[in-house]
Amino acid sequence: MSTPRAIRQVFLAIEQSEGVGARVRRSIGTPKLRNFSPFLMLDHFTSSPGAGFPDHPHRGQETISYVLQGAIDHEDFAGNSGTIEEGDLQFMTAGRGIMHSEMPRQNADGTPNIGMQLWVDLPEKLKFCEPRYRDLGAKEIPQIEVDDGKATIKIISGQSHGTDSVQELAYTPVWIFDVVIRPGGKVTQELPAGWNAFAYTLSGTALFGTAGKDQQTVEKFHNVVFEQKGDAVTVEVDPSAEEESRFILVAGLPLDQKVVQYGPFVLNSQEQVYQAMLDYQSHSNGFERAAGWRSEIGKSM
């Protein structure tokens, strides 16, 4: 029998500016939630026409980008380029160093591009691995119906109700689910014991936790952080609710290592961060191809 996880905290993700003209609701990587290994940052972004995230470097982490509406073009200094559209994901390992541009598509009808980006720490032994990309198309993601069709779960990574995701896409073990619960529906999702876990609410109102214990009502744009103890979380939507609830549920294996971060550089010591800044400025040790490079998609900014 599964043991329910208690809720550690619930807080609203406050909207702020990021990149060029983009707006993000950042919940992980703020004073409200830091040192939540392996997670470094979580942004819920909205990018209107003319906004985006032009050329910038990374070292030492993985980024997971999930498009909820619209499309995002990407391009890097190694010649890689492509587009992820609504429902698609991209897993990028920065490793020893990469410089790239992420530019939301300029939609003809002027609608904004909306998505999530999660930064995940790399194990110390993989901080200087070669960069890589893995794309996951919307059609590749297993989707199941539970509670007699009152809830839908997209299994981006991990396992849910006996169904496995397509593949492991990140070096650091992470489970990710996109969950929709309709009025009167209920989901209990098992998670690996000892992993850190959270849910980010995208729409509607849901009841998180076990009824009669620590159950809390949570509206959209909130981060629900769970205690490590236990191996399952339960979420339901009141039968009288006027709309369904959608949230992203994420769990990851904590890494027993020091985190030293300066902007896009995430290492294990101050010396390594200083070296990353020097390597980027001198175009060396992984950043050789940054010399004189400008992305085509970023030139409009």
KEKE-3310 file (N, C-alpha, C; in steps of 0.2 Angstrom, whole numbers, plus 5000, padded with zeros to 4 digits):
npx = (5004:5003:5011:5005:5012:5015:5011:5024:5025:5015:5015:5013:5018:5026:5025:5038:5050:5060:5074:5072:5059:5051:5039:5040:5034:5042:5046:5054:5071:5070:5069:5059:5060:5074:5089:5083:5087:5086:5083:5085:5079:5063:5053:5038:5034:5029:5028:5026:5024:5039:5047:5059:5072:5087:5104:5114:5124:5127:5133:5135:5122:5106:5092:5075:5062:5045:5032:5017:5009:5009:5025:5043:5058:5075:5092:5110:5128:5134:5128:5116:5099:5081:5063:5052:5035:5018:5015:5026:5043:5059:5075:5089:5106:5118:5131:5149:5149:5139:5132:5117:5101:5085:5070:5054:5041:5035:5019:5006:4993:4996:4995:5002:5017:5018:5025:5034:5050:5062:5076:5088:5100:5116:5125:5140:5151:5147:5147:5155:5153:5149:5139:5122:5106:5089:5074:5057:5042:5025:5016:5023:5022:5015:4998:4986:4970:4962:4952:4939:4939:4939:4950:4966:4982:4997:5012:5026:5039:5044:5034:5017:5002:5005:5010:5024:5035:5041:5055:5071:5076:5084:5100:5101:5090:5073:5055:5041:5025:5010:4995:4977:4963:4946:4930:4925:4934:4949:4966:4979:4996:5010:5026:5044:5052:5060:5064:5064:5049:5037:5022:5016:5003:4993:4980:4963:4956:4962:4962:4974:4983:4979:4962:4954:4966:4980:4975:4974:4967:4971:4975:4977:4994:5002:5015:5017:5024:5031:5034:5048:5046:5036:5027:5018:5006:4991:4978:4963:4948:4934:4917:4908:4915:4918:4927:4940:4955:4973:4989:5007:5016:5031:5046:5062:5078:5088:5103:5119:5128:5137:5131:5135:5130:5131:5121:5119:5128:5132:5140:5151:5159:5166:5178:5176:5166:5171:5181:5172:5167:5178:5182:5171:5172:5185:5183:5186:5189:5177:5169:5174:5168:5160:5166:5163:5151:5134:5117:5105:5092:5091:5095:5085:5083)
npy = (4994:5011:5026:5041:5057:5071:5089:5101:5115:5128:5140:5155:5158:5172:5184:5189:5199:5192:5187:5194:5205:5195:5186:5178:5166:5162:5149:5139:5142:5154:5165:5158:5145:5136:5126:5113:5100:5088:5100:5116:5127:5133:5139:5146:5152:5166:5172:5185:5192:5197:5195:5185:5173:5177:5173:5164:5157:5141:5130:5114:5110:5102:5106:5106:5109:5113:5114:5123:5130:5136:5138:5135:5140:5134:5136:5132:5135:5124:5121:5114:5115:5118:5115:5115:5111:5114:5104:5096:5092:5097:5090:5096:5094:5103:5101:5102:5114:5126:5136:5145:5149:5153:5155:5160:5156:5168:5171:5171:5176:5184:5178:5173:5163:5149:5141:5129:5129:5119:5118:5106:5099:5092:5077:5077:5070:5071:5084:5089:5083:5080:5091:5088:5085:5079:5077:5076:5071:5076:5066:5055:5053:5043:5042:5041:5036:5038:5034:5031:5038:5051:5058:5062:5057:5062:5054:5059:5056:5043:5032:5027:5021:5008:5010:5014:5028:5033:5033:5036:5052:5061:5064:5064:5056:5059:5061:5065:5072:5076:5082:5081:5084:5081:5089:5081:5070:5060:5058:5047:5046:5037:5039:5038:5033:5045:5054:5071:5081:5090:5100:5110:5121:5124:5127:5130:5123:5113:5100:5096:5083:5072:5068:5075:5076:5084:5091:5103:5117:5122:5135:5141:5143:5140:5133:5117:5110:5094:5084:5074:5061:5047:5039:5043:5054:5062:5070:5079:5085:5095:5089:5099:5109:5121:5120:5110:5104:5107:5102:5101:5087:5083:5074:5070:5063:5067:5075:5072:5084:5099:5115:5128:5142:5153:5163:5156:5146:5132:5124:5115:5122:5138:5141:5133:5140:5152:5148:5144:5156:5162:5153:5155:5168:5168:5159:5145:5128:5121:5131:5135:5137:5148:5160:5174:5169:5171:5168:5164:5165:5173:5186:5195:5202)
npz = (5000:4996:5003:5007:5002:5011:5010:5008:5006:4998:4985:4976:4959:4954:4941:4930:4921:4908:4897:4881:4881:4885:4897:4912:4924:4938:4948:4955:4960:4966:4980:4987:4984:4984:4982:4979:4975:4961:4955:4947:4942:4937:4925:4919:4904:4894:4878:4868:4851:4844:4855:4865:4867:4865:4858:4870:4883:4891:4904:4912:4916:4913:4902:4901:4889:4886:4876:4877:4870:4853:4846:4846:4840:4838:4839:4838:4841:4836:4824:4825:4823:4824:4827:4840:4843:4848:4862:4861:4867:4872:4876:4882:4885:4892:4896:4894:4888:4879:4866:4862:4854:4858:4851:4852:4840:4828:4828:4816:4819:4830:4843:4859:4862:4873:4887:4896:4905:4913:4923:4926:4937:4933:4937:4946:4939:4926:4922:4912:4901:4883:4874:4870:4862:4863:4856:4859:4852:4852:4848:4852:4865:4878:4883:4895:4902:4917:4932:4927:4915:4920:4921:4913:4909:4903:4900:4901:4905:4915:4925:4925:4932:4927:4915:4904:4900:4884:4883:4892:4894:4900:4909:4923:4933:4931:4933:4924:4922:4913:4918:4918:4926:4927:4933:4948:4947:4951:4955:4959:4960:4960:4966:4965:4980:4991:4982:4976:4974:4965:4960:4947:4944:4930:4926:4932:4947:4960:4973:4983:4991:5005:5008:5023:5030:5026:5016:5003:4994:4978:4967:4949:4943:4954:4964:4971:4983:4988:5003:5005:5011:5009:4995:4986:4978:4979:4970:4967:4959:4964:4962:4959:4953:4940:4930:4922:4929:4926:4928:4930:4935:4944:4947:4954:4956:4970:4970:4978:4980:4980:4974:4964:4957:4943:4934:4919:4921:4930:4942:4953:4962:4966:4960:4948:4942:4940:4930:4920:4916:4911:4901:4892:4889:4883:4873:4874:4879:4876:4872:4860:4848:4849:4846:4837:4833:4828:4830:4817:4819:4830:4826:4823:4835)
capx = (5000:5007:5011:5004:5016:5013:5013:5028:5023:5012:5016:5011:5024:5026:5027:5043:5053:5066:5076:5070:5052:5047:5037:5040:5032:5048:5044:5060:5076:5068:5069:5053:5062:5080:5092:5079:5090:5091:5080:5088:5075:5057:5050:5032:5035:5024:5032:5022:5028:5045:5050:5062:5078:5092:5110:5116:5128:5126:5137:5134:5115:5101:5086:5069:5058:5039:5028:5010:5005:5013:5031:5049:5064:5081:5098:5116:5134:5137:5125:5110:5093:5075:5057:5047:5028:5013:5015:5033:5048:5066:5079:5096:5112:5123:5138:5155:5147:5135:5129:5112:5096:5078:5066:5047:5038:5030:5012:5002:4987:4998:4995:5009:5019:5018:5028:5038:5057:5065:5083:5090:5107:5120:5129:5147:5155:5144:5147:5159:5151:5148:5132:5117:5099:5084:5067:5051:5036:5019:5013:5027:5020:5009:4993:4981:4964:4961:4946:4933:4939:4938:4957:4970:4989:5003:5018:5032:5045:5043:5029:5010:4997:5007:5012:5030:5036:5045:5063:5074:5079:5089:5105:5098:5083:5067:5049:5037:5018:5005:4989:4971:4957:4939:4926:4923:4940:4954:4972:4984:5001:5015:5033:5050:5053:5066:5065:5060:5044:5033:5017:5015:4997:4992:4973:4958:4957:4962:4963:4980:4984:4974:4956:4954:4973:4983:4972:4974:4964:4976:4972:4982:5001:5005:5020:5015:5031:5029:5039:5052:5044:5030:5028:5012:5003:4984:4975:4956:4944:4928:4912:4905:4920:4916:4932:4945:4962:4978:4995:5013:5019:5038:5050:5069:5083:5092:5111:5122:5134:5137:5128:5137:5127:5131:5117:5118:5134:5130:5145:5151:5164:5167:5183:5174:5162:5176:5184:5167:5166:5184:5182:5166:5175:5191:5181:5190:5187:5170:5166:5178:5164:5156:5170:5160:5145:5127:5112:5101:5085:5092:5097:5080:5082)
capy = (5000:5017:5030:5048:5062:5078:5095:5105:5122:5130:5147:5158:5160:5179:5185:5194:5199:5188:5187:5201:5206:5189:5186:5171:5165:5158:5146:5136:5146:5160:5164:5154:5138:5135:5120:5108:5096:5091:5105:5122:5133:5132:5145:5146:5158:5168:5176:5188:5194:5202:5194:5179:5172:5176:5170:5164:5151:5136:5125:5111:5108:5100:5110:5103:5114:5110:5119:5122:5134:5140:5134:5138:5138:5134:5135:5133:5136:5118:5120:5111:5119:5115:5118:5111:5114:5113:5097:5094:5093:5096:5089:5099:5094:5108:5098:5107:5121:5127:5143:5144:5154:5150:5161:5158:5158:5174:5168:5176:5179:5188:5175:5172:5156:5148:5134:5128:5126:5116:5116:5100:5099:5086:5074:5080:5067:5073:5091:5091:5079:5083:5093:5084:5086:5074:5079:5071:5074:5075:5060:5049:5053:5039:5045:5036:5038:5035:5036:5030:5044:5058:5061:5060:5058:5061:5051:5062:5053:5039:5027:5029:5016:5002:5012:5017:5033:5030:5033:5040:5057:5065:5060:5064:5053:5063:5059:5071:5070:5082:5079:5084:5081:5084:5089:5074:5066:5060:5054:5045:5045:5034:5042:5035:5035:5048:5059:5077:5081:5096:5100:5116:5121:5128:5130:5127:5123:5106:5098:5092:5080:5067:5071:5074:5077:5090:5093:5110:5120:5126:5138:5141:5147:5139:5127:5113:5106:5089:5081:5068:5055:5044:5037:5044:5060:5062:5076:5078:5091:5095:5088:5105:5114:5124:5118:5105:5107:5104:5103:5097:5084:5082:5071:5069:5060:5072:5074:5074:5088:5106:5118:5135:5144:5160:5164:5150:5142:5128:5120:5112:5126:5144:5140:5131:5145:5157:5145:5144:5163:5164:5149:5158:5175:5167:5155:5139:5122:5119:5137:5138:5139:5154:5165:5177:5166:5174:5164:5167:5166:5179:5192:5200:5205)
capz = (5000:4995:5008:5004:5003:5014:5007:5012:5005:4992:4984:4969:4955:4952:4935:4930:4914:4906:4890:4878:4881:4888:4904:4915:4931:4940:4955:4957:4958:4969:4987:4989:4983:4982:4985:4979:4970:4956:4951:4948:4940:4934:4922:4915:4900:4889:4874:4863:4845:4845:4861:4864:4872:4860:4860:4877:4884:4896:4906:4918:4917:4907:4901:4898:4887:4885:4872:4878:4865:4849:4843:4848:4835:4842:4835:4842:4838:4833:4818:4826:4823:4823:4830:4844:4842:4854:4865:4860:4872:4870:4882:4880:4890:4891:4898:4895:4886:4873:4866:4858:4854:4859:4849:4850:4833:4827:4825:4811:4822:4836:4849:4862:4863:4880:4888:4903:4905:4919:4923:4930:4938:4931:4941:4945:4934:4919:4921:4906:4895:4877:4873:4866:4861:4862:4855:4861:4849:4856:4846:4855:4873:4880:4886:4898:4905:4924:4936:4923:4910:4923:4922:4908:4911:4898:4903:4897:4908:4921:4924:4928:4932:4923:4908:4904:4895:4878:4884:4897:4890:4904:4912:4930:4933:4932:4930:4922:4920:4912:4921:4917:4930:4926:4939:4951:4945:4956:4953:4964:4956:4964:4964:4968:4987:4992:4976:4977:4969:4965:4955:4945:4942:4924:4925:4936:4955:4962:4980:4983:4997:5007:5011:5030:5033:5024:5009:5001:4988:4975:4960:4944:4943:4960:4965:4976:4985:4993:5007:5002:5014:5006:4988:4981:4979:4977:4968:4965:4958:4967:4957:4958:4949:4934:4924:4924:4932:4923:4931:4928:4941:4942:4953:4952:4961:4973:4969:4984:4978:4980:4968:4963:4950:4941:4928:4915:4923:4936:4943:4960:4966:4964:4955:4942:4939:4937:4924:4915:4913:4907:4895:4888:4886:4879:4868:4875:4883:4875:4869:4854:4842:4851:4843:4831:4831:4830:4827:4812:4822:4835:4823:4823:4841)
cpx = (5004:5006:5010:5010:5013:5015:5018:5026:5019:5013:5014:5018:5022:5028:5033:5046:5059:5067:5074:5063:5048:5045:5037:5037:5037:5046:5050:5066:5075:5069:5064:5056:5069:5083:5087:5081:5085:5088:5083:5083:5068:5053:5043:5032:5029:5028:5028:5027:5033:5049:5054:5068:5084:5099:5113:5120:5125:5132:5135:5127:5112:5095:5081:5064:5051:5034:5021:5006:5010:5019:5037:5054:5070:5087:5105:5122:5137:5133:5118:5104:5087:5069:5054:5040:5024:5013:5021:5037:5055:5070:5086:5101:5117:5130:5143:5154:5143:5132:5123:5107:5089:5073:5059:5045:5034:5024:5009:4996:4989:4998:5002:5011:5020:5021:5031:5045:5059:5072:5084:5098:5110:5124:5136:5151:5153:5144:5150:5158:5150:5141:5128:5110:5095:5077:5062:5045:5030:5016:5017:5025:5014:5004:4988:4975:4963:4954:4940:4933:4939:4945:4961:4977:4993:5009:5024:5038:5043:5037:5022:5005:4999:5010:5019:5031:5040:5052:5065:5078:5084:5094:5103:5091:5077:5061:5044:5030:5014:4998:4983:4966:4951:4935:4924:4929:4945:4960:4976:4990:5007:5022:5038:5051:5060:5068:5061:5055:5040:5027:5017:5008:4996:4985:4969:4960:4957:4963:4969:4981:4978:4968:4956:4961:4976:4981:4972:4971:4970:4974:4978:4988:5004:5010:5018:5021:5029:5035:5042:5049:5037:5032:5022:5009:4996:4981:4968:4953:4937:4922:4909:4909:4917:4921:4937:4951:4967:4985:5001:5016:5026:5041:5057:5073:5087:5099:5114:5129:5132:5135:5131:5135:5129:5127:5117:5124:5132:5135:5145:5156:5164:5173:5181:5169:5166:5179:5179:5167:5172:5184:5177:5169:5181:5190:5186:5187:5179:5167:5170:5174:5159:5160:5166:5154:5139:5122:5108:5095:5085:5093:5091:5079:5087)
cpy = (5006:5022:5037:5053:5068:5083:5099:5113:5123:5138:5149:5160:5167:5180:5190:5194:5195:5188:5194:5201:5200:5190:5179:5171:5160:5155:5143:5140:5153:5159:5159:5146:5137:5128:5114:5103:5090:5097:5112:5128:5130:5138:5143:5152:5159:5173:5179:5190:5199:5200:5187:5179:5171:5173:5170:5157:5147:5132:5121:5109:5105:5105:5106:5108:5110:5115:5118:5125:5137:5135:5138:5135:5138:5133:5136:5134:5130:5116:5116:5116:5115:5118:5113:5115:5112:5105:5093:5096:5093:5095:5091:5098:5099:5106:5103:5114:5121:5134:5142:5149:5150:5155:5158:5161:5164:5172:5173:5179:5183:5184:5173:5164:5155:5141:5134:5126:5125:5115:5111:5100:5092:5084:5077:5077:5068:5080:5093:5086:5083:5085:5089:5087:5080:5077:5074:5074:5072:5068:5054:5048:5048:5043:5040:5039:5034:5037:5036:5036:5051:5061:5058:5062:5057:5059:5053:5058:5049:5034:5029:5023:5010:5004:5016:5023:5029:5029:5037:5046:5062:5061:5059:5061:5058:5060:5065:5069:5076:5079:5083:5081:5085:5084:5082:5069:5066:5055:5053:5043:5043:5038:5038:5038:5039:5054:5065:5078:5088:5096:5108:5117:5126:5131:5126:5127:5116:5106:5094:5089:5075:5070:5070:5075:5084:5093:5101:5112:5124:5128:5138:5145:5146:5133:5124:5109:5101:5087:5075:5061:5053:5043:5038:5051:5059:5069:5075:5085:5090:5094:5094:5110:5115:5122:5113:5108:5103:5106:5098:5094:5081:5079:5069:5067:5066:5070:5076:5077:5095:5110:5125:5137:5152:5161:5157:5145:5138:5123:5118:5116:5133:5145:5138:5136:5150:5155:5145:5151:5165:5160:5152:5164:5174:5162:5148:5134:5121:5125:5140:5140:5145:5160:5168:5174:5170:5169:5167:5169:5172:5185:5197:5204:5211)
cpz = (5000:5001:5005:5006:5006:5010:5011:5012:4998:4991:4976:4965:4952:4945:4935:4923:4914:4899:4887:4877:4883:4895:4906:4922:4934:4947:4958:4955:4961:4976:4990:4989:4980:4985:4985:4973:4968:4953:4953:4947:4936:4931:4918:4911:4895:4885:4868:4857:4847:4851:4860:4869:4867:4862:4867:4878:4890:4898:4912:4920:4911:4907:4898:4896:4884:4882:4874:4873:4860:4847:4845:4843:4840:4837:4839:4838:4835:4826:4819:4826:4822:4827:4834:4844:4848:4856:4864:4866:4869:4876:4880:4886:4888:4891:4898:4892:4879:4872:4861:4859:4854:4857:4848:4843:4833:4824:4821:4814:4829:4842:4852:4862:4871:4881:4895:4901:4912:4918:4928:4931:4935:4936:4940:4940:4927:4918:4914:4901:4889:4877:4869:4867:4861:4862:4856:4858:4853:4855:4849:4862:4874:4884:4889:4901:4912:4927:4931:4918:4913:4923:4916:4910:4905:4902:4899:4899:4914:4919:4928:4927:4927:4916:4908:4899:4890:4880:4890:4893:4894:4908:4920:4929:4935:4929:4929:4919:4918:4913:4920:4921:4929:4933:4942:4950:4951:4953:4959:4960:4961:4961:4968:4975:4987:4987:4978:4972:4970:4960:4953:4941:4936:4923:4930:4943:4956:4970:4980:4990:4999:5010:5019:5034:5031:5018:5008:4995:4984:4968:4955:4946:4950:4960:4971:4978:4990:4997:5004:5005:5011:4998:4984:4983:4976:4976:4965:4963:4960:4961:4955:4954:4942:4928:4927:4926:4928:4927:4929:4935:4939:4948:4950:4958:4963:4972:4976:4982:4979:4974:4969:4957:4949:4935:4925:4916:4930:4937:4951:4964:4963:4959:4948:4938:4936:4931:4919:4912:4909:4901:4890:4885:4882:4873:4868:4879:4883:4872:4863:4849:4843:4848:4837:4829:4833:4826:4822:4815:4827:4832:4822:4830:4842)
residu = (MET:SER:THR:PRO:ARG:ALA:ILE:ARG:GLN:VAL:PHE:LEU:ALA:ILE:GLU:GLN:SER:GLU:GLY:VAL:GLY:ALA:ARG:VAL:ARG:ARG:SER:ILE:GLY:THR:PRO:LYS:LEU:ARG:ASN:PHE:SER:PRO:PHE:LEU:MET:LEU:ASP:HIS:PHE:THR:SER:SER:PRO:GLY:ALA:GLY:PHE:PRO:ASP:HIS:PRO:HIS:ARG:GLY:GLN:GLU:THR:ILE:SER:TYR:VAL:LEU:GLN:GLY:ALA:ILE:ASP:HIS:GLU:ASP:PHE:ALA:GLY:ASN:SER:GLY:THR:ILE:GLU:GLU:GLY:ASP:LEU:GLN:PHE:MET:THR:ALA:GLY:ARG:GLY:ILE:MET:HIS:SER:GLU:MET:PRO:ARG:GLN:ASN:ALA:ASP:GLY:THR:PRO:ASN:ILE:GLY:MET:GLN:LEU:TRP:VAL:ASP:LEU:PRO:GLU:LYS:LEU:LYS:PHE:CYS:GLU:PRO:ARG:TYR:ARG:ASP:LEU:GLY:ALA:LYS:GLU:ILE:PRO:GLN:ILE:GLU:VAL:ASP:ASP:GLY:LYS:ALA:THR:ILE:LYS:ILE:ILE:SER:GLY:GLN:SER:HIS:GLY:THR:ASP:SER:VAL:GLN:GLU:LEU:ALA:TYR:THR:PRO:VAL:TRP:ILE:PHE:ASP:VAL:VAL:ILE:ARG:PRO:GLY:GLY:LYS:VAL:THR:GLN:GLU:LEU:PRO:ALA:GLY:TRP:ASN:ALA:PHE:ALA:TYR:THR:LEU:SER:GLY:THR:ALA:LEU:PHE:GLY:THR:ALA:GLY:LYS:ASP:GLN:GLN:THR:VAL:GLU:LYS:PHE:HIS:ASN:VAL:VAL:PHE:GLU:GLN:LYS:GLY:ASP:ALA:VAL:THR:VAL:GLU:VAL:ASP:PRO:SER:ALA:GLU:GLU:GLU:SER:ARG:PHE:ILE:LEU:VAL:ALA:GLY:LEU:PRO:LEU:ASP:GLN:LYS:VAL:VAL:GLN:TYR:GLY:PRO:PHE:VAL:LEU:ASN:SER:GLN:GLU:GLN:VAL:TYR:GLN:ALA:MET:LEU:ASP:TYR:GLN:SER:HIS:SER:ASN:GLY:PHE:GLU:ARG:ALA:ALA:GLY:TRP:ARG:SER:GLU:ILE:GLY:LYS:SER:MET)
# end
